[in-house]
Amino acid sequence: MDHSNHPSVFLSVYLSILIVAAYAVAGYAQVGEEFGLPADAPQDAIMAGSDEVKIVEDWSVAAFTGGSADNSDKSFLAVTVPFSFRYGGIESAQLLKGWKQTEQTAKQADGVQRSIIWIDPVTNLAVTAVVTTFNRYPAVEWLLYFENQGQQDTPILENIQALDVMLQTNEAQQTAILYRLTGDNCSEQTFLPYETPLEAGQEISMAPVGGRPSNTGAVPFFNFEYAGQGIITAIGWSGQWAASLQRATDGPTRLRAGMELTHLVLHPGEKIRSPRILLMPWKGDRTTGHQRFRRLMMFHYAPKQDGRPLRLPTVAAQCFDRYIGHNQRPEFATEAAQLAAVKFTHELGGTAHWIDALWFKDGFPSGVGTWECKPEFPRGLKPISDACHAQGMKFVVWFEPERVGKGSRIAREFPELVFGGSNGGLFKLNDPDARRWLTDLLSQRISEFGIDIYRNDFNMDPLDFWRGNDTPDRQGMTEIRYVEGHYAMWDELLARHPGLWIDNCASGGRRIDLETCKRAVFLCRSDTACWPDHEILNHVQTQALSLYIPLFTTFTWTPVAYDVRSSSTAGTIGQFDCLDPQFPMDQGKAALAEAKANQPYWYGDYYPLSAPTLAADQWAAFQFHRADCGRGMVLAFRRQECPQPEYTVKLGGLDPASNYQVEFVDDNWQRTEKTIPGRELAEKLVIQLPKEKSSLLIRYQQLPAK
C-alpha cells in the first residue's frame, strides 16, 4: 500500500514543519548511529566501593554458613540464617543447628557462587541454598531447594520463607519507610509509586492477586529505607508470593518473603525450589541505590544479544485489528493486509512487525488453544516473516498457550492436558509430559512461522486452579510444579532457537518478577495502553518502573511528539493505522526517527526530576544519563492543565568542570543548540514551554576539555 501520494489529515497543522521534520529524520538517524548500547556498567561514583561489596560478601558467608561477619557492625542485615521454614512442627532455626552442613564454592566471571547444603540425619531431607555474590555490586542472590533423599514421605514442610532476615532499624523513634509500586490492574493506579511509613510495633504485608506476581495488589520489587540507608528487594516467583515487614516495639524489623502458602510432604526423590531472592543494601542517596540496582538488572539479569542488553524494537503498524479506530476491520486479519503493514512499518523506519491475537482459527478469545492459522492466512505466517526479514526487520507473534478455550483444538482433542478438561481452562504446565507437548508445539510454530520474538500472553488468574488441585497434605505443590514448568518451557524455547526473544505479557504487566526479567522483556507493560489519550499515565509508568526494571515499553497511538515521547522507552510500539490512506507519513517518520535516536539513552542511569503524579496541572520530567560516554537526555512535559510555563531542574551525573553541547527539540521537531557548562546544568536548568500539553526533548553531550 503506497501512502506517499495521499494528503495528511494533520496537514493543516503541520504543513509548515514538514521540511523541519524531514531534516529531523536525517539528523536523528545520524545522531543515533554515533553511539550504541553499553556492554557493562562503568566504574564510577554510582558503583559501590570495594568496602561496600565486602560487607555484603562477608554477611552472606556468615549468614549462610553460621560464622561471624567481620563487618557485622556495618551491615544493615543482622547475621542470621536468612530463610526459614517449619518441618514436622519445628522451626528451622532450631533444626538446622543439628543438621549436617557442607559447602561448595565456585568462582564465576562476575562473582562467587556457593552451595550450602543441610541434611536432616533422621529423614534425609536436604536443603540447599545456592548463593551468589557479585564482584562489583553489594548484592546477594539466593535460591533454595528442598529434596527428599529418604525412602519415606517427609513430615509436613510448611511456611517456607525464602527470605527471613532481621534489619537493624534499631532506634525505635526513627521512622522507616517502605517504597513500592501498585500492581497492574489496568487502571490509573497501575504501577503508581507510593510510600508507607513503618513505626515500631507496626507491620506491612503485601501480595499480588490471583497467582500472577504483579497483578493488582503488589509488585515484587520494593525499597525499604531507614536513617539514610536501606535495602532493595526483588523476588523471583511467577506465582502467588507474599512478603511482610514486621517491626518490633524496640526497633528491629523482620523482613520475610516466600510463597503465600506451603504445607506439604515430599515423596521419596522429590525436589522443589523456592522463589529467588535478590537483596541490595545501600547507604546515602536513595536515587543512587536505585541506579546501582538498575545497572545490576541491566547487565546481569536482562536478556542479552551479542553481549549487550537487547535492543528493543520499533513497531509502527497496529498489532490487532480491534485497535484500528476502535472498529473491527476484518480485512486487517489477512495475509495481504499484514504484508502491507510490513511495508508501512519499513517505510516509517520501524525495526519489527507485530501480529497479535488475530491469526488463529476461531479468533480471540475463543480460539486460544487452537494454534493453527485461519483461512485468511493460507500459507501460514511464513510469507509475512519472509517480508520482515527481507527488510531487515524482526517478526513478533502473539500466543496465549496457558489458557485453553472451550471448543479449541486442545480442549477437544487433549482434555487431559487441561485443568477444566473439555470445558477449557488452564493448561497443565505442572505436568512434565503436558509441558513437553506444548513446548514442542510452540517450538514447531516458531520455526514454521520464522518468529524472532515470541510473545507469551496470560490473561487469566491461575491460583484457584492450582489450589483446587492440591490435597490437604500437598498445599502449594501444584503451584510449585506449574511455575517450574513455566520456566522450563521458556528455557527450552530459548535453547532450541538461538537468538529468539520472549516478550512477557499477562493482561499487560501482571507477570513481572525477577525470574521473568531474566528471560524476557515487556513490550506491553500494561493494558492501560490499549486505548489512546493516556499520555500522563504512560510517562508516570515509565517514571515508576525505571527505578527497578530497564527493558519495557508500551503503545503510542499518534505520531505526535507529546504522545510518542510519553510512551517511547528503549523501544517504541506504534499503534498507527496502516490501513488509513490519509496517515501522515512524514510526521510518522519524524516521530519514529526521534524515538530511535533516543533509544541508546534509555540504557543509562535514571534520574527522576519530578515526583510521579497523575495530576494534570503539574509538570513531569526525567533524565537518562550514559555515564560511559557523557551523554544523556531529558524529557519534560507540561501537562494540559498546568499553569506554569517554566520548570526548573537539576541534572544528575554531569561533570561540573566540563562543557556540554545541549540540543533542545520542541514538539515540531525544531532544534536549537547551546553550549552550557556542566555546573550550570547541575545547579539550575530552566525548562520553558509556553503552551499547555507540550513537551521538550533535551539531549546533551560532554565536550572534550580544551
C-alpha positions in Angstrom: 0.0 0.0 0.0 1.5 3.3 -1.1 0.8 6.2 1.3 3.1 8.7 -0.3 0.6 10.4 -2.6 -2.2 10.9 0.0 -2.8 14.2 1.9 -2.3 14.1 5.7 -5.2 14.6 8.0 -2.9 16.7 10.0 -1.7 18.7 7.0 -3.4 22.0 8.0 -1.5 21.9 11.3 1.9 20.5 10.2 2.4 21.8 6.7 4.9 24.4 7.9 7.1 21.8 9.6 7.3 19.0 7.1 10.7 20.3 5.9 11.9 20.5 9.5 10.5 17.0 10.1 12.4 15.7 7.1 15.5 17.3 8.4 14.9 15.8 11.8 14.7 12.3 10.3 18.2 12.6 8.8 19.6 14.4 11.8 18.3 11.9 14.3 19.4 9.0 12.3 22.9 10.4 12.3 23.0 11.1 16.0 21.5 7.7 16.8 24.3 6.0 15.0 27.1 7.8 16.8 27.0 5.5 19.9 25.5 2.2 20.6 24.3 0.2 23.6 26.6 -0.4 26.6 28.1 -3.8 27.3 28.6 -3.2 31.1 28.4 -0.5 33.7 31.2 2.0 34.0 33.3 2.1 37.2 32.2 5.4 38.6 30.7 7.1 41.6 27.4 5.2 41.1 29.1 1.9 41.6 29.9 0.6 45.1 33.3 0.8 46.6 35.1 -2.4 47.4 34.3 -1.9 51.1 30.6 -2.0 50.5 30.9 -5.1 48.3 32.9 -6.8 51.0 30.3 -6.0 53.7 27.7 -7.9 51.7 30.1 -10.7 50.9 31.1 -11.2 54.5 27.4 -11.1 55.6 26.4 -13.7 53.1 29.2 -16.1 54.1 28.4 -15.7 57.8 24.7 -15.8 57.5 24.5 -19.0 55.4 27.4 -20.9 57.0 26.8 -19.9 60.6 30.1 -18.0 61.0 30.7 -14.4 62.1 30.9 -11.4 59.8 34.0 -9.1 60.0 31.8 -6.2 59.1 28.6 -7.1 61.0 28.5 -3.7 62.8 28.4 -2.0 59.3 25.7 -4.2 57.8 22.0 -3.3 57.6 21.4 -7.0 57.8 21.7 -8.9 61.1 23.8 -12.1 60.8 21.2 -14.9 61.0 20.3 -17.7 58.6 18.3 -15.6 56.0 15.5 -18.1 55.3 13.1 -20.2 57.4 10.6 -23.0 57.3 8.7 -25.3 59.7 9.4 -29.0 59.4 7.5 -31.6 61.4 6.1 -28.7 63.5 9.6 -27.4 64.5 11.1 -24.2 63.3 14.1 -24.4 61.0 16.2 -22.1 63.3 16.1 -24.9 65.8 16.6 -27.7 63.4 19.5 -26.5 61.2 21.8 -26.3 64.1 21.8 -30.1 64.4 21.9 -31.0 60.7 25.0 -31.9 58.8 26.2 -29.0 56.8 28.6 -28.9 53.8 29.6 -26.1 51.4 30.9 -25.9 47.8 32.3 -22.7 46.3 32.8 -21.8 42.6 34.3 -18.6 41.3 32.5 -17.1 38.3 33.4 -14.3 35.9 31.3 -11.8 37.8 31.2 -13.2 41.3 31.2 -16.2 43.6 28.5 -18.9 43.8 28.3 -21.0 47.0 26.1 -24.0 47.6 25.4 -24.7 51.2 23.7 -28.0 52.0 22.0 -29.1 55.2 20.8 -32.7 55.6 18.4 -33.9 58.3 20.0 -37.0 59.8 16.6 -38.5 60.6 14.5 -38.1 57.4 17.3 -37.2 54.9 15.6 -34.0 53.8 18.3 -32.0 52.0 18.1 -28.2 52.0 20.4 -26.5 49.5 20.9 -22.7 49.3 22.6 -21.6 46.1 24.0 -18.2 47.0 25.6 -15.7 44.5 27.5 -12.6 45.3 28.9 -10.1 42.8 32.4 -8.7 42.2 31.1 -5.1 41.5 27.8 -4.9 43.3 26.9 -5.0 47.0 24.2 -7.5 46.4 23.4 -11.1 47.2 21.0 -13.6 45.5 19.9 -17.0 46.6 17.6 -19.8 45.6 16.6 -22.7 47.9 16.0 -26.3 47.0 14.3 -29.0 49.2 14.9 -32.6 48.3 13.7 -35.8 50.0 16.7 -38.1 49.8 15.0 -40.6 52.1 12.8 -43.7 51.5 9.6 -42.4 53.0 7.4 -39.3 52.8 8.8 -36.4 54.8 6.9 -34.8 57.7 5.0 -31.7 56.8 7.2 -29.0 55.3 5.4 -25.6 55.6 5.6 -21.9 55.8 8.7 -21.8 53.6 10.1 -18.2 53.8 12.8 -18.0 51.1 13.7 -14.6 52.7 13.7 -14.2 56.5 16.1 -11.5 57.8 16.4 -9.0 60.5 17.1 -5.4 59.5 18.9 -3.3 62.0 16.3 -0.5 62.4 17.3 -0.3 66.0 16.2 3.2 67.0 12.5 2.8 67.8 11.8 6.5 67.5 13.2 6.6 63.9 10.5 6.1 61.2 11.3 3.6 58.5 9.7 3.9 55.0 8.6 1.3 52.5 8.7 2.5 48.9 6.7 0.2 46.5 4.6 0.1 43.4 0.9 -0.6 42.9 0.3 -3.8 40.8 -1.2 -3.7 37.3 -5.0 -3.6 37.4 -5.4 -1.8 34.1 -6.4 1.4 35.9 -4.8 4.8 36.5 -3.3 3.3 39.7 -1.2 0.8 37.7 2.5 0.9 38.8 1.8 4.1 40.7 4.6 4.5 43.3 3.6 5.1 46.9 5.3 5.0 50.3 4.2 3.6 53.7 5.9 4.6 57.0 6.7 1.8 59.4 6.8 2.7 63.0 7.9 0.5 65.9 5.3 -2.1 66.6 3.7 -2.0 63.2 3.6 -4.5 60.3 3.1 -4.2 56.5 2.0 -7.1 54.4 1.8 -7.4 50.6 0.9 -9.9 48.0 -0.5 -10.0 44.4 -3.9 -11.2 43.4 -4.8 -14.5 41.7 -1.4 -16.0 41.2 0.2 -13.6 38.8 3.1 -11.9 40.6 2.5 -8.2 39.7 -1.3 -8.4 39.5 -3.3 -5.6 41.2 -2.0 -5.9 44.8 1.7 -5.5 44.6 4.9 -5.7 42.5 7.8 -7.9 43.7 10.3 -5.1 43.7 10.5 -2.7 46.6 12.8 -0.4 48.6 12.9 -0.1 52.4 14.7 2.9 53.9 15.8 3.8 57.4 18.1 6.5 58.7 20.0 7.2 55.4 20.3 3.5 54.5 18.1 0.9 53.1 17.7 -2.3 51.1 16.2 -3.0 47.7 14.5 -6.4 47.4 13.5 -8.3 44.3 11.5 -11.6 44.4 11.6 -14.1 41.5 8.4 -16.1 41.6 5.9 -16.1 38.8 3.1 -17.2 41.1 1.5 -16.2 44.4 4.3 -14.7 46.6 3.8 -12.8 49.8 6.0 -10.5 51.8 5.9 -8.7 55.2 7.9 -6.2 57.2 7.2 -6.6 61.0 8.9 -4.0 63.2 9.4 -4.9 66.8 8.5 -2.4 69.6 12.2 -1.9 70.3 13.0 -1.1 66.7 14.4 -4.0 64.6 12.4 -5.1 61.5 11.8 -8.7 60.3 11.6 -8.9 56.5 10.0 -12.1 55.2 9.0 -13.3 51.7 8.1 -16.5 50.0 5.2 -18.4 48.6 2.0 -17.3 50.2 1.0 -21.0 51.0 3.2 -24.0 51.5 2.1 -27.0 53.6 3.2 -30.3 52.0 5.0 -33.5 52.2 7.7 -34.6 49.8 7.6 -38.1 48.4 10.9 -40.0 48.2 13.1 -38.5 45.5 11.0 -35.3 45.1 12.7 -31.9 44.9 11.2 -28.5 44.9 12.6 -24.9 44.6 11.7 -21.7 46.3 11.3 -18.1 45.0 14.6 -16.5 44.0 15.7 -13.7 46.3 17.8 -10.7 45.5 18.9 -8.1 48.1 20.9 -4.9 47.5 21.7 -2.9 50.7 22.6 0.8 50.1 23.7 3.8 52.1 23.4 7.5 51.4 21.3 8.7 48.5 18.3 6.5 47.7 18.4 7.5 44.0 21.9 6.2 43.7 20.8 3.0 45.3 18.2 2.6 42.6 20.7 3.5 39.8 23.0 0.8 41.1 20.2 -1.7 41.3 19.1 -0.8 37.8 22.6 -1.4 36.5 22.6 -4.8 38.1 19.4 -5.7 36.5 20.5 -4.3 33.1 23.9 -6.1 32.9 23.4 -9.3 35.0 19.7 -10.2 34.7 18.2 -8.7 31.5 18.4 -10.9 28.4 21.3 -10.2 26.1 22.2 -10.5 22.5 25.9 -10.3 21.3 26.9 -9.5 24.8 24.7 -6.5 25.3 21.2 -5.9 26.6 18.5 -6.5 23.9 17.8 -3.5 21.7 14.0 -3.2 21.9 12.1 -2.9 18.7 10.4 0.0 16.9 7.0 -1.1 15.7 4.8 1.2 13.6 1.7 -0.7 12.5 -1.0 -1.7 14.9 -0.9 -5.3 16.0 -4.5 -6.2 16.4 -7.5 -5.2 14.2 -9.7 -4.2 17.1 -7.3 -1.3 17.7 -7.9 0.4 14.4 -10.1 3.3 15.2 -11.8 1.1 17.8 -13.7 -0.5 14.8 -13.4 -4.1 13.5 -11.8 -4.3 10.1 -11.9 -7.9 9.0 -9.6 -7.2 6.1 -6.8 -6.5 8.6 -6.6 -10.1 9.6 -5.4 -11.3 6.2 -2.1 -12.1 4.6 -2.4 -9.2 2.2 -3.1 -6.6 4.9 -0.2 -7.9 7.0 2.2 -7.7 4.1 1.0 -4.1 3.6 1.6 -3.4 7.2 5.2 -4.7 6.9 5.8 -2.3 4.0 4.2 0.5 6.1 6.4 -0.2 9.1 9.5 -0.3 6.9 8.6 3.0 5.2 8.3 4.6 8.6 11.7 3.3 9.8 10.4 0.5 12.0 12.5 -2.5 13.1 9.8 -5.1 13.7 6.3 -6.1 12.7 4.0 -7.4 15.4 1.0 -9.7 14.8 -1.2 -10.1 17.9 -4.3 -12.2 18.5 -5.7 -12.2 15.0 -4.1 -15.0 13.1 -5.5 -18.3 14.5 -8.7 -20.2 14.0 -11.9 -19.1 15.9 -10.1 -15.9 16.9 -9.6 -14.3 20.3 -10.6 -15.3 22.9 -12.5 -18.4 21.9 -9.7 -19.8 19.7 -6.9 -19.9 22.3 -5.8 -23.5 22.3 -6.1 -23.8 18.5 -2.7 -22.7 17.4 -3.4 -23.1 13.7 -3.7 -20.3 11.1 -7.2 -19.2 10.0 -8.0 -19.5 6.2 -7.1 -15.8 5.7 -3.5 -16.9 6.0 -3.5 -19.8 3.5 0.3 -20.0 3.5 0.7 -19.6 7.3 2.7 -16.7 8.7 5.9 -17.5 6.9 5.3 -15.1 4.0 5.0 -12.3 6.5 8.1 -13.3 8.3 10.0 -13.5 5.0 8.8 -10.0 4.1 10.1 -8.7 7.5 13.4 -10.4 7.2 13.8 -9.1 3.6 13.6 -5.6 5.1 16.0 -6.4 8.0 13.0 -6.4 10.4 12.1 -8.8 13.2 8.8 -10.7 13.4 6.7 -10.7 16.6 3.8 -13.1 17.0 1.3 -13.5 19.9 0.4 -16.7 21.7 -1.5 -17.4 24.8 -0.5 -21.1 25.4 -1.6 -21.4 29.0 -5.2 -20.5 28.6 -7.4 -23.1 26.7 -10.7 -22.0 25.3 -13.7 -24.3 25.3 -14.1 -25.8 21.9 -10.5 -25.2 21.0 -8.4 -28.0 19.5 -6.6 -28.7 22.8 -9.8 -28.8 24.7 -11.4 -31.1 22.2 -8.6 -33.5 21.4 -6.4 -33.3 24.6 -8.7 -32.5 27.5 -6.4 -34.5 29.8 -3.9 -31.7 29.4 -6.2 -29.0 30.8 -7.5 -28.0 34.3 -11.1 -27.9 33.2 -10.8 -30.6 30.6 -13.1 -30.2 27.5 -14.6 -27.1 29.0 -11.3 -25.3 28.8 -9.3 -23.7 31.5 -5.6 -23.7 32.4 -3.0 -25.8 30.6 -1.2 -28.2 32.9 2.3 -26.8 32.8 2.8 -28.6 36.1 2.7 -31.9 34.3 6.1 -32.6 32.6 4.6 -34.6 29.8 2.0 -31.9 29.1 4.6 -29.2 29.3 6.9 -31.1 26.8 3.9 -31.5 24.4 3.2 -27.8 24.5 6.8 -26.8 24.2 7.1 -29.0 21.1 4.1 -27.4 19.6 5.3 -23.8 20.2 8.8 -24.7 19.0 7.3 -26.0 15.8 5.3 -22.8 15.2 8.3 -20.7 15.9 10.3 -22.5 13.3 7.4 -22.8 10.8 6.5 -19.1 11.0 10.0 -17.7 11.3 9.3 -16.0 14.6 12.0 -13.8 16.1 10.1 -12.5 19.2 7.8 -15.0 20.8 5.0 -13.1 22.7 3.6 -15.1 25.6 0.4 -13.6 27.0 -1.5 -14.9 30.0 -5.0 -13.5 30.5 -6.3 -15.5 33.5 -5.6 -15.9 37.2 -4.3 -19.5 37.8 -4.4 -19.6 41.6 -7.8 -21.2 42.0 -6.8 -24.0 39.6 -3.5 -24.6 41.5 -5.1 -24.7 44.9 -8.1 -26.7 43.8 -5.7 -29.4 42.6 -3.9 -29.7 45.9 -4.7 -32.3 48.6 -4.5 -31.1 52.2 -1.0 -32.5 52.7 0.3 -31.1 49.4 -0.8 -27.4 49.5 1.4 -25.4 47.2 2.7 -28.3 45.2 0.7 -27.6 42.1 1.8 -24.0 42.0 5.5 -25.0 42.5 5.4 -27.5 39.7 3.5 -25.1 37.4 6.0 -22.3 38.0 8.9 -24.7 37.5 7.2 -25.9 34.3 6.7 -22.3 33.0 10.4 -21.6 33.4 11.4 -24.9 31.9 9.2 -24.2 28.8 10.7 -20.8 28.2 14.2 -22.0 28.8 13.7 -24.8 26.4 12.4 -22.5 23.7 15.3 -20.2 24.1 17.8 -23.1 24.0 16.2 -24.6 20.8 16.0 -21.2 19.0 19.3 -19.2 19.4 18.6 -15.6 19.0 14.9 -15.9 20.0 13.4 -13.2 22.3 10.5 -13.7 24.6 8.0 -10.9 25.2 6.3 -11.4 28.5 2.7 -10.3 28.7 -0.1 -11.1 31.2 -3.0 -8.9 30.6 -0.3 -6.3 30.2 2.1 -6.2 33.1 0.7 -8.7 35.6 3.6 -11.2 35.4 6.6 -9.1 36.2 9.1 -10.5 38.7 12.8 -11.3 38.9 12.6 -14.6 37.1 10.6 -13.3 34.1 13.1 -10.3 33.9 15.9 -12.9 33.5 14.2 -14.5 30.5 12.0 -11.8 28.8 11.3 -8.2 28.1 7.9 -6.4 28.4 6.7 -4.8 25.2 3.2 -4.1 26.6 3.8 -3.2 30.2 0.1 -2.6 30.9 -3.1 -2.9 29.0 -3.9 0.7 30.1 -2.1 1.5 26.8 -4.6 -0.4 24.7 -6.6 2.9 24.3 -5.3 6.3 23.3 -5.2 9.5 25.3 -3.2 8.1 28.3 -0.1 10.2 27.9 0.2 11.2 31.6 -0.3 7.6 32.7 2.3 6.4 30.2 5.1 8.7 31.4 4.2 8.1 35.0 4.5 4.3 34.5 7.9 5.0 32.9 9.0 7.0 35.9 7.9 4.3 38.3 9.2 1.1 36.6 12.5 2.7 35.6 13.6 2.6 39.3 13.8 -1.2 39.1 13.4 -2.6 35.5 15.4 -1.4 32.5 13.7 -3.1 29.5 10.0 -2.4 28.9 7.8 -0.3 26.6 4.2 0.4 25.7 1.9 1.6 22.9 1.8 5.0 21.3 -1.2 6.0 19.2 -0.5 9.1 17.2 2.7 10.4 15.6 2.5 13.5 17.8 5.6 14.4 19.8 3.9 14.7 23.1 2.3 11.2 22.7 5.4 9.4 21.3 7.6 10.9 24.0 5.2 9.9 26.7 5.2 6.3 25.7 8.5 5.5 24.0 11.2 4.0 26.1 14.1 1.7 25.0 11.6 0.7 22.3 8.6 2.2 20.6 5.4 0.3 19.8 3.3 2.4 17.4 -0.4 1.6 17.0 -0.6 3.6 13.8 -3.4 2.9 11.3 -1.6 1.3 8.4 -4.9 0.9 6.5 -5.6 4.7 6.6 -4.6 6.2 3.2 -4.5 9.6 4.9 -2.0 8.6 7.5 0.7 11.4 7.8 3.7 9.5 6.7 6.2 12.4 7.1 5.1 13.1 10.6 5.3 9.4 11.5 8.8 9.1 10.1 10.0 12.1 12.1 8.4 10.8 15.3 9.9 7.3 15.0 13.3 8.7 13.9 13.4 10.7 17.1 12.4 7.7 19.2 15.0 5.5 17.6 17.7 8.2 18.1 16.8 8.4 21.8 17.0 4.7 22.3 20.6 4.4 23.5 20.0 6.9 26.3 17.4 4.6 27.9 20.2 2.1 28.7 21.8 4.6 31.1 21.1 5.8 34.6 17.7 7.1 35.6 17.3 10.4 37.4 13.7 11.4 38.4 13.4 15.2 38.0 9.8 15.3 39.3 7.7 13.2 41.6 5.4 10.8 39.8 1.9 12.2 39.9 -1.2 11.8 37.7 -2.2 15.5 38.3 -3.0 17.2 35.0 -1.9 20.6 36.5 1.7 19.5 37.1 5.0 19.2 35.1 6.7 15.8 34.7 10.4 15.5 33.9 13.1 12.8 34.0 16.6 12.2 32.8 18.6 9.3 31.4 22.4 9.6 31.6 25.0 7.4 29.9 27.9 7.7 32.3 30.1 5.7 29.9 30.1 8.3 27.2 29.0 11.6 28.9 25.7 11.8 27.0 22.1 11.9 28.1 18.6 13.2 27.6 15.8 14.9 29.5 12.1 14.5 28.6 9.9 17.2 30.1 6.1 17.5 29.9 3.9 20.5 30.7 0.5 18.9 31.1 -2.8 20.1 29.8 -3.9 22.0 32.9 -0.5 23.1 34.1 -0.5 26.9 34.5 3.3 27.3 35.0 5.2 27.9 31.7 8.6 27.1 33.4 10.0 24.3 35.4 13.5 24.2 37.0 15.5 21.0 37.2 19.0 20.0 38.4 20.6 17.4 36.1 22.5 14.5 37.6 25.6 12.6 36.6 27.4 15.6 35.0 30.9 16.8 35.3 30.7 20.4 36.6 34.1 21.2 35.2 33.1 20.2 31.6 31.0 22.0 29.0 28.1 20.3 27.3 26.7 20.7 23.8 22.9 20.8 24.5 20.2 20.3 21.9 16.6 21.4 22.6 13.9 19.8 20.4 10.3 21.1 20.6 7.0 19.4 19.6 7.5 20.4 16.0 11.0 18.8 16.0 12.6 22.3 15.6 16.0 22.2 17.1 18.3 24.8 18.8 21.7 24.2 20.3 23.7 25.8 23.0 27.0 25.1 24.8 26.3 25.1 28.6 28.7 24.5 31.5 28.1 21.3 33.4 28.0 23.3 36.7 25.1 25.3 35.3 23.1 22.3 34.2 23.6 20.6 37.5 22.6 23.6 39.6 19.7 25.2 37.6 18.3 24.4 34.2 15.1 26.3 33.5 12.8 24.5 31.0 10.3 26.7 29.2 7.2 25.5 27.4 4.7 28.3 26.6 1.8 26.0 25.7 -0.1 23.6 27.8 0.1 19.9 26.8 3.5 20.3 25.2 6.9 18.6 25.7 10.6 19.3 25.2 13.4 16.9 24.5 16.8 17.9 25.7 19.9 15.9 24.6 23.4 16.7 25.7 26.9 15.5 25.1 30.1 16.2 27.1 32.6 18.2 25.1 36.3 17.4 25.2 38.4 19.5 27.6 40.3 22.3 25.8 
